[in-house]
Amino acid sequence: MMKLYMPLLGLMLLVLASCGGPEELPKEELNLSLEDAVLQQIFDIRAKRNAEGKANTEALITYLAVDNLDHRYAAAMALASVQDSAAIDHLADALGDPTEELRMAAAFALGQTENAKAADYLAEAFQQDSSRAVLASILEAVGRSGDAKDLKDLCTSRPYALQDSLLLNGLALGLYRFALRGMVQPEGSSRMINDYLANSLMPKKARFIAANYLARVAGLDLSRYENLLINNVQEEKDPNMRMFLVLALAKAKTPAAFSALKTTFEEEEDYRVRANILRGLQYFPYDSSRNLAYGALRDTSRQVQLLAAQFFRQYGSEGDAFNYIKWADERSDSIDWAIRAELYGASLAKLPAYRRPSKQFISNKLAQMAKASQNPYEQQLLLQALGRYALNHRLLGQMAFPADSLQEVSPIVKSAVAEGLVSICGLPDFDLVHGVVGKERARSELHQLLRKLVQDGDPGALAVVATAISTPSLKLKEAFPDASFLKTAQSQLQLPRDLETHMLLQRAINYIEGSNSPERPYAKQKFPEIDWALIKALPEKPKVELTTSRGKIVIETYLKECPATVIQFIQLVKAGYYDGKAFHRVVPNFVAQTGCPRGDGWGSLNFNIVSEFSQRSYSQAGAVGMASAGKDTESAQFFITHSPAIHLDGKYTLFGQVIEGLEQLHQLELGDQIIRAKLL
């Protein structure tokens, strides 16, 4: 395979390469008018699937060779979403198209196939093209599709000149995309540090990609780079860079690194950077970091407070177990219900087994708080906290199946009970807590409750239990050697509404039976046709205003890139579907997610939308994407990012951007609502 760099003459060869590149014809301009009937036909083909989940790839391929640039481009981008390896040879031909935009689209589509054959074609095209924008796209696409040899080529290629920002960005993205696929080589990591971060003249975007790489790649030993990372953290002005640099610095795991992070935390104004410093505390001894985390409980940002409480629950110590409750109770006026639930759960998790009276006292208090609460999201967190003590399976069972059979139990509570019971399944001190005599009986009761949840048929609880059964470390396959009860539950689901649960149940059934049946029931999915008449009545970039509990958020949508997604979103907005919907998932400095009809994240509607991937990037806060359980499973749920999240690129349909209300976005908390959504 040909190398992905320019040997010997470096940049001079790049200039000369124009002689052998695609023939340059008079410049064509992309228009992509959604009133174009042929363009509509291409989008319609992309928006459909047959009973086997296949798109009409052959029909899309034919459009790659037509004279109209808009049609060629739309076909290439449609194939980027379809991700069918049958199109690789034809997309490779499109790499020779005279139009730069089309060659970039073809490179993106080839990368989306995640097929090493595509990487071979990309490497060949790299030697022939003269456009730096196309070459950058090729480098990133190789990172999405290449094998270990391709990664080695990227790691060891000659460095590009500093003025070649596009190529530097492309190379960094290529290495990053490889890393997201679990493919990392020391030379690549060294390049990210020494060539990108260590060079202050490196283009800003390239350094940003390198910071993302160092923050996200697991297992990196960055201790010898502590001084470089400290300097970068201290000198960097952009919080979008700092939030990743502090995570990289934490991986140094040295006293100097911790000291620098502590100082940064105390001086930092952007809560997102402080949030990531708290995430980085996992790399340091608890005794060193506890005071910083404790101070964070007083932070002005509720998201930072929540991360501090979660830190104690995950990494706290037995010696501080009683302090967690004390801190929650003493600061009841300033700590909200979510943080209190996390701190109580931390105390329950860290108290040793011999502290049985204390653990039972805390458990009873949690149960009482859950029963008294009128907030289903507070109940959710309290029930999850109960799952941190092995004796609490009965308390949890009572919440899901109350003595009064007429008492209505919310879906949020049922899925939370399932999560609590599954948590108990994985507790390392289960046998110790129950003793030699009681452990078998307790385990039998626990398994009976899991079976009862399955038989109850709640899709959220079913999904949680199914995921647990197919998790080898929980050893539930031994408890459920017969999958017939899972099949019965699966047969009673409503498709496509309960698609995700159906898929998880099939995975559990396959795991128990050692089978390999397809998880995706494409034949029962419904993909609505695109309403072109409604699209004609819309502006080029339709805007939607969300009036939330925290204020107004305005989203500008990408209709041309994602017509199927945007039109379904707008139809739901016009129907009032999102009015009253809660933000059921808020991950500090990541996303706020909403749109679930159940309110717990396990709900959907009776249709799916095909994935519509584009070359747009989750490179800034306020990007709006569709939640999914895999390709072509999108429906009504969507998320909004708190910060750049370029690891989501090409994986989640990006259909809009917040243009007003970022401050309100950052204030959203679990359980906050969309009061009203309207089309502007």
Sequence and secondary structure as in RCSB ss.txt:
>XXXX:A:sequence
MMKLYMPLLGLMLLVLASCGGPEELPKEELNLSLEDAVLQQIFDIRAKRNAEGKANTEALITYLAVDNLDHRYAA
AMALASVQDSAAIDHLADALGDPTEELRMAAAFALGQTENAKAADYLAEAFQQDSSRAVLASILEAVGRSGDAKD
LKDLCTSRPYALQDSLLLNGLALGLYRFALRGMVQPEGSSRMINDYLANSLMPKKARFIAANYLARVAGLDLSRY
ENLLINNVQEEKDPNMRMFLVLALAKAKTPAAFSALKTTFEEEEDYRVRANILRGLQYFPYDSSRNLAYGALRDT
SRQVQLLAAQFFRQYGSEGDAFNYIKWADERSDSIDWAIRAELYGASLAKLPAYRRPSKQFISNKLAQMAKASQN
PYEQQLLLQALGRYALNHRLLGQMAFPADSLQEVSPIVKSAVAEGLVSICGLPDFDLVHGVVGKERARSELHQLL
RKLVQDGDPGALAVVATAISTPSLKLKEAFPDASFLKTAQSQLQLPRDLETHMLLQRAINYIEGSNSPERPYAKQ
KFPEIDWALIKALPEKPKVELTTSRGKIVIETYLKECPATVIQFIQLVKAGYYDGKAFHRVVPNFVAQTGCPRGD
GWGSLNFNIVSEFSQRSYSQAGAVGMASAGKDTESAQFFITHSPAIHLDGKYTLFGQVIEGLEQLHQLELGDQII
RAKLL
>XXXX:A:secstr
   SS  SSTHHHHHHGGGGS    S       TT HHHHHHHHHHT   TTS   HHHHHHHTTSS HHHHHHH
HHHHHHH  GGGHHHHHHHTT S HHHHHHHHHHHHHTT HHHHHHHHHHHHH   HHHHHHHHHHHHHH  HHH
HHHHHHS    TT HHHHHHHHHHHHHHHHTT   HHHHHHIIIIIIS TTS HHHHHHHHHHHHHSTT   GGG
HHHHHHHHHH   HHHHHHHHHHHHTT  HHHHHHHHHHHHH   HHHHHHHHHHGGGS HHHHHHHHHHHTT S
 HHHHHHHHHHHHHH  GGGHHHHHHHHHHTTTTS HHHHHHHHHHHHHHS TT HHHHHHHHHHHHHHHHH   
HHHHHHHHHHHTTSGGGHHHHHHHHS SSTTS   HHHHHHHHHHHHHHHT TTHHHHHHHHHHHHHHHHHHHHH
HHHHHHT HHHHHHHHHHHT GGG  TTT   THHHHHHHHTS TTTTHHHHHHHHHHHHHHHT    S  GGG 
      HHHHHTS SS EEEEEETTEEEEEEE TTT HHHHHHHHHHHHTTTTTT BEEEEETTTEEEE  SSSS
S    S  B     S    STTEEEE  SSTT B S EEEESS  GGGTTTS EEEEEEE HHHHHH  TT BEE
EEEE 
